Amino acid sequence: MRAIVIDRTGGPEVLRIADVAKPEPGPGEVLIRVVCAGVNPADWKCREGYLGGFIQYSFPFIIGFDLAGTVEASGDGAEGFTKGMRVFAQSDVGAGKWGSYAEYVCVRQDSVVRIPEHLGFAEAAAVPTPALAAWTALFDDGGLQAGQKVLVHGGAGAVGTFAVQFARQAGAEVAATCSARNTDYVRALGCARAIDYRSQDVRAVVQDWAPEGVDIVLDAVGCNSLPAGLDMLRPGGILVAILTLVAGDSGPDHALAATRGLRTAVAFSKMPSGARLGKIAALLENGKVKPPPIEVLPLEHVAHAHERLQQGTAKSKLVLQVSS
């Protein structure tokens, strides 16, 4: 099968097209024919070796966390999957197995979910990692409840797009930071306040909107780009940061937060992810949540996609077309 492999960790130049053996599903696994693969910041960090503390690379290695495609076969014990069924999932690359940048991939059955009927493969491939990160941050770590107020830092990104919509569907009020060109976009997602972080004082706007402080700050950007995050929380509130793994990004100041009676957490997707992704799929199915805008690129343009994502020049969620 055709795949994008790396023979060592490094820059985009280590990505190459190769012909490798088609995998066979083991017990409890589903073999999926990949149509589209989502491109995430976690992908280039995996490529560069940032995930070396979490996974054991075995070269040649196939990266890629997100995929959408059709069921090809099922291993022993994997039930409920028929050949041709449209599914999406997070790959098991986080466990050191081959990822989604390939024509076929094996995924544990409890991470595989049927694609909502009205969603195309490219849209579905844009969902798993950012949506699961937002879900974990808000509900598992943040304990979001109806009636609370939430600030999403980075509301126009993929994680932010899902976070704003999830919070609104849960009955919360939401404000979000973004660039000036994206204020209309985040308002359309349901934000009560769209804050241009370049021209506005974020803390002043939030204090005007929530004088007693917000219940949850979700930092979907990291890298110390929200220095006053703790100052905008109410007593007992929580700042949840998405794990970035970027050198120098130490995340929230846990000790300082504790002295103020505040809480902090660093969110990352938990495996298996099928239960959470199934809830997300239901929201997508009934139209209560929509994926971010996407741009589809040929699989051969994977290095270019990584460069754009790493440099911050991608204006849409990037998706690779793996097969027809």
C-alpha positions as CSV (number, residue, x, y, z in Angstrom):
1,M,0.0,0.0,0.0
2,R,1.0,3.6,-0.5
3,A,2.0,5.5,2.6
4,I,3.9,8.5,3.9
5,V,6.7,7.3,6.1
6,I,9.6,8.7,8.1
7,D,12.9,6.9,8.6
8,R,14.0,9.2,11.4
9,T,12.5,12.2,13.2
10,G,13.2,15.6,11.8
11,G,11.8,18.4,9.6
12,P,9.3,18.1,6.7
13,E,12.1,16.7,4.5
14,V,12.0,13.4,6.4
15,L,8.5,12.6,5.0
16,R,8.6,10.4,1.9
17,I,6.1,8.3,-0.1
18,A,6.7,4.5,0.2
19,D,5.2,1.2,-0.7
20,V,4.7,-0.8,2.5
21,A,2.9,-4.0,3.4
22,K,-0.8,-3.7,4.0
23,P,-1.5,-4.3,7.7
24,E,-3.7,-7.1,9.0
25,P,-6.2,-6.5,11.8
26,G,-5.4,-8.2,15.1
27,P,-7.9,-9.2,17.8
28,G,-10.2,-6.3,18.6
29,E,-9.0,-4.2,15.7
30,V,-10.7,-2.8,12.6
31,L,-8.8,-2.4,9.3
32,I,-9.9,0.8,7.6
33,R,-9.3,1.9,4.0
34,V,-8.3,5.6,4.5
35,V,-10.0,8.1,2.2
36,C,-8.9,11.3,4.1
37,A,-6.4,12.0,6.9
38,G,-6.6,15.1,9.0
39,V,-3.4,17.2,9.6
40,N,-2.9,18.3,13.2
41,P,-0.1,20.1,15.1
42,A,0.4,16.8,16.9
43,D,1.4,15.3,13.5
44,W,4.4,17.6,12.9
45,K,5.4,17.3,16.6
46,C,5.3,13.5,16.2
47,R,7.4,13.9,13.0
48,E,10.0,16.0,14.9
49,G,10.2,13.5,17.8
50,Y,8.4,15.6,20.4
51,L,6.3,12.5,21.3
52,G,9.4,10.4,22.1
53,G,8.5,10.5,25.7
54,F,5.1,9.0,25.0
55,I,5.6,6.5,22.2
56,Q,8.3,4.2,20.9
57,Y,9.1,4.9,17.3
58,S,9.8,1.9,15.1
59,F,11.2,3.0,11.7
60,P,9.9,3.2,9.0
61,F,7.1,4.9,10.9
62,I,3.8,6.2,9.6
63,I,2.4,9.3,11.4
64,G,-1.1,10.8,11.4
65,F,-3.7,10.9,14.2
66,D,-7.0,11.4,12.3
67,L,-8.7,9.5,9.6
68,A,-12.0,8.9,7.8
69,G,-12.6,6.0,5.4
70,T,-14.4,2.7,5.0
71,V,-14.2,-0.6,6.9
72,E,-12.2,-3.2,5.0
73,A,-12.1,-6.0,7.6
74,S,-12.4,-6.8,11.3
75,G,-10.2,-8.8,13.6
76,D,-11.4,-11.4,16.1
77,G,-13.7,-9.9,18.7
78,A,-14.3,-6.7,16.7
79,E,-18.1,-6.7,16.2
80,G,-20.6,-4.4,14.6
81,F,-18.4,-3.4,11.7
82,T,-19.4,-4.4,8.1
83,K,-17.2,-4.0,5.0
84,G,-17.8,-0.6,3.4
85,M,-19.2,1.1,6.5
86,R,-18.1,4.8,6.6
87,V,-16.1,5.4,9.8
88,F,-13.8,7.9,11.4
89,A,-11.4,7.6,14.2
90,Q,-8.2,8.6,16.0
91,S,-5.4,6.2,14.9
92,D,-3.4,4.3,17.5
93,V,-0.2,6.3,16.6
94,G,-0.2,7.5,20.1
95,A,0.5,4.0,21.2
96,G,3.4,3.6,18.8
97,K,1.4,2.0,16.0
98,W,1.2,3.1,12.4
99,G,-0.9,6.2,11.8
100,S,-3.3,7.5,9.2
101,Y,-1.0,8.8,6.4
102,A,-1.6,5.5,4.6
103,E,-4.1,3.7,2.4
104,Y,-4.9,1.3,5.2
105,V,-4.6,1.5,8.9
106,C,-5.6,-0.8,11.8
107,V,-7.4,0.9,14.7
108,R,-8.7,-0.6,18.0
109,Q,-12.5,-1.1,17.7
110,D,-13.4,1.1,20.7
111,S,-11.9,4.2,18.9
112,V,-13.9,3.7,15.7
113,V,-17.2,5.5,15.1
114,R,-19.7,5.6,12.2
115,I,-19.5,8.9,10.2
116,P,-22.7,11.0,10.3
117,E,-24.7,10.5,7.1
118,H,-24.5,14.1,5.9
119,L,-20.7,14.4,6.6
120,G,-18.2,13.8,3.8
121,F,-14.9,12.0,4.4
122,A,-12.8,15.2,4.3
123,E,-15.0,16.9,6.9
124,A,-15.0,13.8,9.1
125,A,-11.2,13.6,9.0
126,A,-11.0,17.1,10.3
127,V,-12.9,16.2,13.5
128,P,-11.3,13.7,15.9
129,T,-8.2,15.2,17.5
130,P,-9.4,18.9,17.8
131,A,-12.9,17.9,18.8
132,L,-11.7,15.4,21.4
133,A,-9.2,17.9,22.8
134,A,-12.0,20.4,23.2
135,W,-14.3,17.9,24.7
136,T,-11.7,16.6,27.2
137,A,-10.8,20.1,28.2
138,L,-14.3,21.3,28.8
139,F,-16.0,18.3,30.3
140,D,-13.4,15.9,31.7
141,D,-11.0,18.5,33.0
142,G,-13.2,21.6,33.3
143,G,-16.4,20.0,34.6
144,L,-18.5,22.4,32.5
145,Q,-22.0,22.9,33.7
146,A,-25.0,24.8,32.2
147,G,-25.1,28.5,33.1
148,Q,-21.4,28.9,33.5
149,K,-19.2,31.4,31.6
150,V,-16.3,30.2,29.5
151,L,-13.4,32.0,27.8
152,V,-11.9,30.2,24.8
153,H,-8.5,31.6,23.8
154,G,-8.1,30.8,20.1
155,G,-11.7,30.6,19.2
156,A,-11.2,30.5,15.5
157,G,-8.8,27.5,15.4
158,A,-10.0,23.9,15.1
159,V,-10.0,23.2,18.8
160,G,-11.6,26.6,19.5
161,T,-14.3,26.1,16.9
162,F,-15.4,22.9,18.6
163,A,-14.9,24.3,22.1
164,V,-17.2,27.2,21.5
165,Q,-19.9,25.0,20.0
166,F,-19.7,22.4,22.7
167,A,-19.9,25.0,25.5
168,R,-22.9,26.6,23.9
169,Q,-24.7,23.3,23.4
170,A,-24.0,22.5,27.1
171,G,-25.8,25.7,28.1
172,A,-22.8,27.9,28.8
173,E,-22.1,31.5,27.8
174,V,-18.9,31.9,25.7
175,A,-16.4,34.6,24.9
176,A,-13.5,33.9,22.6
177,T,-10.3,35.6,21.5
178,C,-9.4,35.6,17.8
179,S,-7.9,37.9,15.1
180,A,-10.0,40.8,13.7
181,R,-10.7,38.9,10.5
182,N,-12.3,36.0,12.5
183,T,-14.6,37.9,14.8
184,D,-17.7,37.4,12.6
185,Y,-16.8,33.7,12.4
186,V,-16.7,33.1,16.2
187,R,-19.8,35.1,16.7
188,A,-21.6,32.9,14.3
189,L,-20.5,29.9,16.4
190,G,-22.4,31.4,19.3
191,C,-19.9,33.7,21.1
192,A,-21.4,36.4,23.2
193,R,-18.1,38.3,22.9
194,A,-15.5,38.0,20.1
195,I,-12.3,39.6,21.3
196,D,-9.6,40.8,18.9
197,Y,-6.5,39.9,20.9
198,R,-4.3,42.3,18.9
199,S,-6.3,45.5,19.3
200,Q,-8.3,44.9,22.5
201,D,-7.4,44.4,26.2
202,V,-8.6,40.8,26.6
203,R,-8.8,41.1,30.4
204,A,-10.7,44.3,30.4
205,V,-13.3,43.0,27.9
206,V,-13.7,39.8,29.9
207,Q,-14.1,41.7,33.2
208,D,-16.8,43.9,31.6
209,W,-18.6,40.7,30.4
210,A,-18.1,38.7,33.5
211,P,-17.3,41.0,36.5
212,E,-17.0,38.1,39.0
213,G,-14.8,36.2,36.6
214,V,-15.4,33.2,34.3
215,D,-15.7,29.7,35.4
216,I,-13.4,28.2,32.8
217,V,-10.6,29.6,30.7
218,L,-9.7,27.2,27.8
219,D,-6.3,28.1,26.4
220,A,-6.2,26.4,23.0
221,V,-3.1,28.4,21.9
222,G,-0.5,28.0,24.7
223,C,3.1,29.4,24.5
224,N,2.3,32.0,27.1
225,S,0.0,33.9,24.7
226,L,-2.6,34.5,27.4
227,P,-0.5,35.9,30.3
228,A,-3.5,37.1,32.4
229,G,-5.5,33.8,32.1
230,L,-5.7,33.3,35.9
231,D,-6.7,36.9,36.5
232,M,-10.0,36.3,34.5
233,L,-11.2,33.4,36.6
234,R,-13.7,33.5,39.4
235,P,-12.7,32.0,42.8
236,G,-12.6,28.3,42.3
237,G,-12.5,28.6,38.5
238,I,-10.2,26.5,36.3
239,L,-7.7,27.3,33.5
240,V,-7.4,24.3,31.1
241,A,-4.5,24.4,28.6
242,I,-4.3,22.1,25.6
243,L,-1.0,20.2,25.7
244,T,1.3,21.7,23.1
245,L,4.7,19.9,23.7
246,V,6.4,23.0,22.3
247,A,9.8,23.7,23.8
248,G,9.5,26.4,26.4
249,D,5.8,26.1,26.9
250,S,5.5,25.1,30.5
251,G,1.7,25.4,30.6
252,P,-0.3,27.1,33.3
253,D,1.4,28.2,36.6
254,H,-0.1,25.5,38.8
255,A,1.5,26.7,42.0
256,L,0.4,30.3,41.5
257,A,-3.1,29.2,40.8
258,A,-3.3,27.2,44.0
259,T,-2.3,30.2,46.1
260,R,-5.2,32.1,44.6
261,G,-7.7,29.3,45.2
262,L,-7.8,28.5,41.5
263,R,-7.4,25.3,39.6
264,T,-5.4,24.3,36.5
265,A,-5.2,21.3,34.1
266,V,-3.4,20.3,30.9
267,A,-5.8,18.5,28.5
268,F,-4.9,15.8,26.1
269,S,-7.0,13.2,24.3
270,K,-7.6,10.0,26.3
271,M,-7.7,6.6,24.7
272,P,-9.8,4.8,23.8
273,S,-11.7,7.7,22.3
274,G,-14.7,6.1,20.8
275,A,-17.2,6.9,23.6
276,R,-16.4,10.6,23.4
277,L,-16.2,10.7,19.6
278,G,-19.6,9.0,19.5
279,K,-21.2,11.8,21.5
280,I,-19.5,14.3,19.2
281,A,-20.8,12.4,16.2
282,A,-24.4,12.7,17.5
283,L,-24.0,16.5,17.8
284,L,-22.7,16.6,14.2
285,E,-25.5,14.3,13.0
286,N,-28.3,16.6,14.3
287,G,-26.5,19.7,13.1
288,K,-25.8,21.2,16.5
289,V,-22.1,21.2,15.8
290,K,-20.2,21.7,12.5
291,P,-16.6,21.1,11.6
292,P,-14.2,24.0,10.9
293,P,-13.6,25.2,7.3
294,I,-11.3,22.7,5.6
295,E,-8.8,22.7,2.7
296,V,-8.1,19.4,1.0
297,L,-4.6,18.6,-0.3
298,P,-3.2,15.6,-2.2
299,L,-1.3,13.2,-0.1
300,E,1.9,14.0,-2.0
301,H,1.7,17.6,-0.6
302,V,2.1,16.4,3.0
303,A,5.4,18.2,3.6
304,H,3.9,21.5,2.4
305,A,0.9,20.9,4.7
306,H,3.2,20.4,7.6
307,E,5.2,23.5,6.8
308,R,2.1,25.7,6.6
309,L,0.8,24.3,9.9
310,Q,4.1,24.7,11.7
311,Q,4.5,28.2,10.4
312,G,1.0,29.2,11.3
313,T,0.1,30.2,7.7
314,A,-2.8,27.7,7.3
315,K,-6.1,29.5,7.3
316,S,-8.3,26.4,7.3
317,K,-8.1,23.0,8.7
318,L,-5.9,20.9,6.4
319,V,-6.9,17.5,5.2
320,L,-5.0,15.0,3.0
321,Q,-6.7,13.1,0.3
322,V,-5.3,9.6,0.7
323,S,-7.5,7.8,-1.8
324,S,-10.6,8.3,-3.9
